[in-house]
Amino acid sequence: MPAVPLLDINTALGRTTRAPCGFDSPRLLLDEMARLGIHEALVYHVLAAEADVTLGNRLLIEQLDGCADLYPCWVMAPSALGDLPGPTAWVREALAVGVRAVRLFPRHSLYTLAEWCVGPLLAELENAGLPVLIDFGPRHWSERVVPWDHLDTLCRRHPGLNVVIIGATVGETRDAVSLVRRWPNLFLEFHAFNLPDGLSLLAKQGLAHKLLFGTGMPLRAGECVTTQTVRSGLSPEDLAAVSGGNARELLNVTGPRDTGQGNARHMAGVDGLVVDAHAHAGAWERTITPVRTPEDIVRSMDRCGVHKMVVSSFAAIHGEMRDGNQQTERLTAQFPDRLYGYAGINPHYPEELDNELSQCFDRAANFVGLKFHCGLHNAPVQYGGYERALVFANERGLPVLVHASGNDDWPRVTRRYPHAAFIIAHACAWDGWDPAGAEAYRPVRDIANLYVDVAGSAAHRGALRALLELVGADKVLFGSDFPMFDLAFEFGRVASSDLAAKDKAAICGANARRIFTRMR
């Protein structure tokens, strides 16, 4: 595959306050871009975003001097009582030093997007032809913080202003897609928009020209969204637009200057079998679930290089254990060498578990483990309602995938059921720095039958390596949470990382093959 000329519209220079993962110099940023196969970037300064706008903007211009492939983006905010330059002079100054776009942080800096607040600044940006990137900050995918009605009004009041939403999540899909379709001057940067097969689905809706590649570095791991983009299945024309063509048009730059950096790493697989140990069947309408049929699931697996997948039903995790597990049975029967099932267990109906377990493991095929959602059921793994299922798993040597409750007694449960392998889900939701997360996962290294998986919408830069250093590569399994999140995005977390090949192979398949004894 030829190199895709990527332009990252969402990255920053400077040290961050959240974790020691910032880029102290353009050289460090360019080195990471080269590793990822990114050719150009629109860059703002972390200090301007977090604290001092004018100092951060000045530092940015000083640091980017002579960096032809890094384009400056200033942070601005509406002035009040003369704290910041007036809009006319400020925009004129930005143009004079080569600024290509302006970024707003209304959530962090505590102001509204109402016209009576930001209108004068937006009018000047509109007149100058400078696009505005509106960033509502890092957050969990389920948090609703974007004022979509204000964005709707903003786009209507300033039709000549190109507006880019930074960091919309899968939880905002219905609003984001509707509004991007509604306004020709509204664009979607997708570093956190990891909707399953989302790029190709949006392109089929005629929206490829509204999508902008961005990584969210230095806080985010660029390999996730880069792999999502390169493995998206877009046509060459749409891929060229999404990966950088749309951004170059918005920023009025002619690049790419150098396409020598390849991104073939994002199309490369890993050594050996790839097993996704954490995926789902059916639908969950808190997000949208556009990839549902067995054929679509396997097609996505083939595109991403995933050989086998273990799924649990959303319905079984919620109130309908029997119907949900039947759904899993029907799905996996369509591709019995590719798709396998977890029996979803509801601990609040223990009297049903004997029959349910027999239905799944004695009368049906392709069930290879159990799924507990301790968080959703408000019941820790040691809760008595799980006991019959845990005895069953121990007797048959089954893996148990657990969405933890936060109050789980892992030493006690793993000792009591030593022949069951327990997998704590979503370990890459840990950012790699928070001491509480480290404390939660530290026991995994020393407990023989305790593992973690890497599924999670978050993509904290450096988190996967920190997890391996904490628990060991032989205790980590690949999982995607697909089809909640894009499979290529999740696979890129491991396959396109800077880990050693042997560690990638262990995570992606070797560890799973060791504990999923019923998997063919």
C-alpha positions in Angstrom: 0.0 0.0 0.0 1.5 3.4 -0.9 2.1 5.9 1.9 -1.0 7.9 2.9 0.1 11.5 3.5 -1.3 12.2 6.9 -1.9 15.7 8.3 -2.6 15.7 12.0 -4.9 18.6 12.7 -4.9 18.0 16.5 -1.5 18.0 18.3 0.4 20.1 20.8 3.8 21.2 21.9 4.7 21.7 25.6 4.6 19.9 28.9 1.2 18.7 30.1 0.0 18.9 33.6 -1.9 15.6 33.5 1.1 13.4 32.9 4.8 13.6 31.9 4.1 12.8 28.3 4.4 16.2 26.5 6.7 17.2 23.7 9.3 19.6 25.0 10.5 20.4 21.5 9.4 20.2 17.9 12.1 17.5 17.4 10.4 15.2 19.9 7.0 15.7 18.1 8.5 15.2 14.7 10.2 11.9 15.9 6.8 10.6 17.1 5.2 11.7 13.9 7.8 9.9 11.9 7.2 6.7 13.9 3.5 6.9 13.1 4.0 7.9 9.5 2.4 11.4 9.9 3.9 13.9 7.6 2.5 17.3 8.8 0.7 18.7 11.8 -1.3 21.7 12.9 0.1 22.5 16.4 -1.0 24.6 19.4 0.9 25.0 22.7 -0.3 23.2 25.8 0.4 26.3 28.0 -2.0 28.4 25.8 -4.7 25.8 26.3 -4.2 25.2 30.0 -3.2 28.6 31.4 -1.6 31.6 29.7 -2.9 32.1 26.2 -0.6 34.9 25.1 2.6 33.4 26.5 1.7 30.0 25.1 1.0 31.4 21.7 4.4 33.3 21.8 6.3 30.2 22.7 4.6 28.3 19.9 5.8 30.7 17.3 9.3 30.8 18.7 9.5 27.0 18.8 8.1 26.4 15.3 10.6 28.7 13.7 12.1 26.8 10.8 9.8 23.8 11.1 8.2 23.7 7.7 5.9 20.8 8.3 4.4 22.1 11.6 1.7 24.8 11.2 0.9 27.1 14.0 -2.5 27.2 15.6 -3.2 29.9 18.2 -5.5 29.6 21.2 -7.9 32.5 21.6 -10.8 33.4 23.8 -13.3 36.2 24.0 -11.8 39.3 25.7 -13.4 40.6 28.9 -12.3 43.9 30.6 -9.2 44.1 28.4 -7.6 40.8 29.7 -6.8 39.8 26.1 -6.3 41.7 22.9 -9.3 42.9 21.0 -10.5 40.6 18.2 -9.5 42.8 15.3 -5.9 43.4 16.4 -5.5 39.9 17.7 -6.5 38.2 14.4 -4.4 40.7 12.4 -1.4 39.7 14.6 -2.1 36.0 14.1 -2.1 36.4 10.3 1.1 38.3 10.4 3.0 35.5 12.1 1.6 32.7 9.9 -1.1 31.3 12.1 -3.2 28.8 10.1 -6.1 28.3 12.5 -7.5 29.3 15.9 -8.5 27.0 18.7 -11.1 27.7 21.4 -11.5 25.8 24.7 -14.8 27.1 26.0 -15.3 24.2 28.5 -11.8 24.6 30.1 -11.9 28.4 30.1 -15.4 28.7 31.3 -17.3 30.7 28.6 -20.3 30.0 26.4 -20.5 29.8 22.6 -23.5 32.1 22.5 -23.2 34.9 19.9 -23.3 37.6 22.6 -20.0 36.1 24.0 -17.9 34.8 21.1 -19.6 36.6 18.2 -17.1 39.5 17.8 -14.1 37.1 17.8 -15.8 34.7 15.4 -16.7 37.5 13.0 -13.1 38.6 12.8 -12.0 35.0 12.1 -14.6 34.7 9.5 -13.5 37.9 7.7 -9.9 36.7 7.9 -10.6 33.2 6.5 -9.1 31.5 9.6 -10.9 28.2 10.6 -11.8 27.8 14.2 -11.3 24.5 16.1 -13.6 24.1 19.1 -12.3 21.8 21.8 -14.4 20.6 24.7 -11.5 18.7 26.3 -10.8 15.0 27.2 -13.7 13.1 28.7 -15.3 9.7 28.9 -17.3 8.8 25.8 -20.6 8.9 27.7 -20.2 12.5 29.0 -22.4 15.0 27.1 -20.6 18.3 27.2 -20.9 19.7 23.7 -23.6 22.5 23.4 -24.9 21.3 20.0 -27.7 23.9 19.9 -25.0 26.7 20.2 -23.0 25.1 17.5 -26.0 25.0 15.3 -26.6 28.7 15.8 -22.9 29.5 15.4 -22.7 27.8 12.0 -25.9 29.7 10.9 -24.7 33.1 12.1 -21.2 32.7 10.6 -21.7 30.8 7.3 -18.2 31.9 6.0 -16.4 30.5 9.1 -15.2 26.9 8.9 -15.8 25.3 12.2 -14.1 22.1 13.4 -15.4 20.0 16.3 -12.5 18.6 18.2 -12.9 15.3 20.1 -16.6 14.3 19.6 -17.1 10.8 20.9 -19.2 7.8 19.9 -21.7 8.9 22.6 -22.3 12.0 20.6 -22.8 10.3 17.2 -26.5 11.1 16.7 -25.9 14.9 17.3 -22.6 15.1 15.6 -23.6 13.4 12.4 -26.9 15.3 12.1 -25.2 18.7 12.6 -22.3 18.0 10.3 -24.7 16.9 7.6 -26.8 20.1 8.2 -24.1 22.7 7.8 -21.5 22.9 5.0 -19.1 24.9 7.2 -19.0 22.3 10.0 -16.3 19.6 10.1 -15.6 16.6 12.4 -12.1 15.8 13.8 -12.2 12.2 14.8 -9.4 11.3 17.2 -12.0 10.2 19.8 -14.7 9.3 17.4 -14.0 5.6 17.2 -17.4 4.5 15.9 -17.2 0.9 14.5 -16.5 1.2 10.8 -17.5 4.9 11.3 -15.3 6.4 8.6 -16.5 4.2 5.8 -20.1 4.6 7.0 -19.8 8.4 7.0 -18.2 8.3 3.6 -21.1 6.2 2.2 -23.3 9.1 3.4 -21.3 11.5 1.3 -19.5 13.0 4.3 -15.9 12.1 3.6 -15.1 15.7 2.8 -16.2 16.7 6.3 -13.8 14.5 8.2 -10.4 15.5 9.6 -7.6 13.3 10.9 -6.2 14.2 14.3 -4.4 12.3 17.0 -4.8 14.3 20.2 -1.1 13.9 21.0 0.6 14.2 23.4 -2.1 12.9 25.7 -3.5 10.4 23.2 -1.8 7.5 21.6 -1.6 8.4 17.9 -1.4 4.7 16.8 -5.0 4.1 17.6 -6.6 6.7 15.3 -3.8 6.3 12.7 -4.6 2.6 12.3 -8.3 3.3 12.3 -7.7 5.7 9.4 -5.3 3.6 7.3 -7.4 0.4 7.8 -10.7 2.1 7.3 -11.5 0.5 4.0 -12.2 4.0 2.4 -11.7 4.4 -1.3 -8.3 5.9 -2.3 -10.1 9.2 -3.0 -11.9 9.4 0.3 -8.8 8.2 2.2 -6.7 11.0 0.6 -9.4 13.5 1.7 -9.8 12.3 5.2 -6.1 11.7 6.0 -5.0 15.2 5.0 -6.6 16.6 1.8 -9.6 18.2 3.7 -7.3 19.7 6.3 -4.9 21.2 3.7 -7.8 22.8 2.0 -9.0 24.3 5.3 -5.6 25.5 6.3 -4.6 26.7 2.9 -1.4 24.7 2.8 0.0 22.9 -0.3 1.8 19.9 1.2 2.6 17.3 1.8 6.2 18.3 1.4 7.6 14.8 2.1 5.8 11.5 1.7 8.9 9.4 2.3 7.6 8.4 5.7 5.5 5.3 5.3 2.6 4.1 7.4 2.8 0.5 6.3 3.1 -0.4 10.0 -0.6 0.3 10.4 -1.4 -2.3 7.7 1.0 -4.9 9.2 -0.3 -7.6 11.5 1.4 -9.3 14.4 3.1 -12.6 14.6 0.7 -15.5 15.0 -3.0 -15.8 15.7 -4.9 -12.7 16.7 -7.7 -13.3 19.2 -10.1 -10.5 20.3 -11.1 -11.6 23.8 -13.6 -8.9 24.5 -16.3 -8.1 22.0 -20.1 -8.0 21.9 -23.2 -9.2 20.0 -26.4 -7.3 19.4 -27.0 -3.6 20.1 -26.7 -1.1 22.8 -28.5 2.1 22.0 -26.6 4.3 24.4 -24.1 4.3 21.6 -25.2 3.4 18.1 -24.3 -0.1 16.9 -24.1 -0.1 13.1 -22.1 -3.3 12.7 -24.4 -6.1 13.8 -24.6 -9.0 11.3 -22.2 -11.9 11.5 -21.1 -11.1 7.9 -20.3 -7.5 8.8 -18.4 -8.5 11.9 -16.2 -11.0 10.1 -15.6 -8.5 7.3 -14.3 -6.0 9.8 -12.2 -8.7 11.4 -10.7 -9.5 8.0 -9.9 -5.9 7.3 -8.2 -5.4 10.6 -6.3 -8.7 10.8 -8.2 -10.3 13.6 -8.7 -14.1 13.3 -11.0 -15.0 16.2 -13.3 -13.1 18.4 -15.2 -13.9 21.6 -18.5 -12.0 22.1 -21.1 -11.5 24.8 -24.6 -10.3 24.2 -25.6 -6.8 25.3 -29.0 -8.2 26.1 -27.5 -11.0 28.3 -25.4 -8.5 30.2 -28.6 -6.5 30.9 -31.9 -8.0 31.9 -32.5 -10.9 29.4 -29.9 -13.5 30.1 -31.5 -16.4 28.2 -32.5 -14.4 25.1 -29.1 -12.7 25.0 -27.2 -15.9 25.2 -29.4 -17.4 22.5 -28.5 -14.3 20.4 -24.8 -15.1 21.0 -25.4 -18.8 20.1 -27.0 -17.8 16.8 -24.3 -15.3 15.9 -21.4 -17.6 16.6 -23.0 -20.5 14.7 -22.7 -18.5 11.4 -18.9 -18.5 11.6 -17.9 -21.3 14.1 -14.2 -21.1 13.4 -14.1 -17.3 13.8 -16.7 -16.3 16.4 -17.0 -17.7 19.9 -19.3 -16.8 22.9 -19.3 -15.8 26.5 -22.3 -16.9 28.5 -23.6 -13.7 30.1 -24.3 -14.2 33.8 -26.9 -12.2 35.8 -26.1 -12.8 39.5 -29.5 -11.6 40.6 -31.2 -14.7 39.3 -29.0 -17.5 40.7 -31.9 -20.0 40.6 -31.6 -19.8 36.7 -27.9 -20.4 36.5 -27.7 -24.2 36.4 -30.1 -24.4 33.5 -28.5 -21.5 31.7 -25.0 -22.9 32.0 -26.1 -26.3 30.8 -27.9 -24.7 27.8 -24.8 -22.8 26.8 -22.1 -25.4 27.4 -23.8 -28.8 27.1 -26.5 -28.1 24.5 -25.0 -25.3 22.4 -21.6 -25.0 20.6 -18.9 -22.3 20.6 -19.3 -21.0 24.2 -15.8 -20.7 25.6 -16.2 -18.6 28.8 -18.4 -16.6 31.1 -19.0 -12.8 31.2 -19.7 -10.9 34.5 -20.6 -7.2 34.4 -20.1 -6.5 38.1 -20.3 -2.8 37.6 -23.6 -2.9 35.8 -25.1 -5.4 38.3 -23.7 -3.5 41.3 -22.3 -6.8 42.6 -18.6 -7.5 43.2 -17.1 -10.7 41.8 -17.3 -12.3 45.3 -21.1 -11.7 45.5 -23.0 -14.9 46.3 -25.1 -14.7 43.3 -22.1 -15.5 41.1 -21.1 -18.6 43.2 -22.8 -21.2 41.0 -21.3 -19.8 37.9 -17.8 -19.6 39.5 -18.0 -23.2 40.6 -18.9 -24.2 37.1 -16.0 -22.2 35.6 -13.6 -23.7 38.1 -14.8 -27.3 37.3 -14.4 -26.8 33.5 -11.4 -24.5 33.5 -13.2 -21.6 31.8 -12.1 -18.0 31.5 -14.3 -15.4 33.2 -14.3 -11.9 31.7 -15.2 -9.4 34.4 -16.2 -5.8 34.1 -15.0 -4.9 37.6 -17.1 -3.2 40.2 -14.2 -1.5 42.0 -14.8 -3.6 45.2 -13.7 -6.9 43.9 -11.8 -9.2 46.2 -9.4 -10.7 43.6 -7.0 -12.5 46.1 -9.9 -14.3 47.7 -11.8 -15.3 44.5 -8.8 -16.4 42.5 -7.6 -18.6 45.4 -11.0 -20.2 45.8 -11.4 -20.9 42.1 -7.9 -21.6 40.9 -8.8 -23.4 37.7 -10.8 -20.5 36.3 -8.9 -17.7 34.5 -10.2 -14.3 35.4 -9.8 -11.4 33.0 -10.3 -7.8 34.3 -11.7 -5.8 31.4 -10.7 -2.3 30.2 -7.2 -2.0 31.8 -6.2 0.6 29.2 -8.8 2.9 30.7 -5.9 3.4 33.2 -3.8 6.3 32.0 -0.5 4.7 33.1 0.2 7.3 35.7 -2.7 7.5 38.2 -1.5 5.7 41.4 -5.0 4.4 42.1 -5.0 2.5 38.8 -1.6 1.1 39.4 -2.7 -0.2 42.8 -5.8 -1.8 41.3 -3.8 -3.7 38.6 -0.6 -4.5 40.6 -2.0 -7.9 42.0 -2.3 -9.2 38.4 1.4 -10.0 38.1 1.5 -12.2 41.2 -1.8 -14.0 40.9 -1.4 -16.9 38.5 -5.0 -17.0 37.2 -5.6 -13.2 37.0 -5.3 -11.3 33.7 -6.3 -8.0 32.1 -7.5 -7.0 28.7 -6.8 -3.7 26.9 -10.3 -2.8 25.6 -11.3 0.7 26.1 -12.4 3.9 24.3 -9.5 5.8 25.9 -6.1 5.9 24.1 -3.8 7.3 26.7 -0.3 7.7 25.3 2.1 5.4 27.1 -0.6 3.5 29.0 -0.1 0.2 27.3 3.7 0.1 28.0 3.0 1.1 31.6 0.5 -1.7 31.9 3.0 -4.2 30.6 5.7 -3.0 33.0 3.2 -3.3 35.9 1.7 -6.8 35.2 3.9 -8.5 32.6 3.2 -9.2 28.9 2.1 -12.7 29.6 -0.9 -11.3 31.7 -2.4 -9.0 29.0 -5.0 -9.9 26.4 -6.2 -8.0 23.3 -9.8 -6.9 23.5 -11.7 -4.3 21.6 -15.2 -3.9 23.0 -16.3 -4.1 19.3 -18.8 -3.1 18.0 -19.0 -0.4 20.6 -15.7 0.9 19.3 -13.9 0.6 15.9 -11.9 -2.6 15.7 -9.0 -1.0 13.8 -8.7 1.7 16.4 -8.5 -0.9 19.2 -6.1 -3.2 17.2 -3.8 -0.3 16.5 -3.3 0.2 20.3 -1.2 -3.0 20.2 -0.2 -3.7 16.6 1.1 -0.2 15.8 2.6 0.4 19.2 6.4 0.5 19.9 6.3 -2.7 21.8 8.6 -5.6 20.9 7.2 -8.1 18.4 7.1 -10.9 21.0 5.0 -8.8 23.4 2.6 -7.9 20.6 2.3 -11.6 19.8 1.6 -12.5 23.4 -1.0 -9.9 23.9 -2.8 -10.4 20.6 -3.1 -14.2 20.7 -0.6 -16.4 22.5 -2.0 -15.6 26.0 -5.6 -16.1 24.9 -4.8 -19.4 23.3 -3.3 -20.6 26.6 -6.5 -19.9 28.6 -9.3 -20.4 26.1 -9.0 -24.2 26.1 -12.4 -24.7 24.4 -11.4 -22.5 21.4 -10.7 -24.5 18.2 
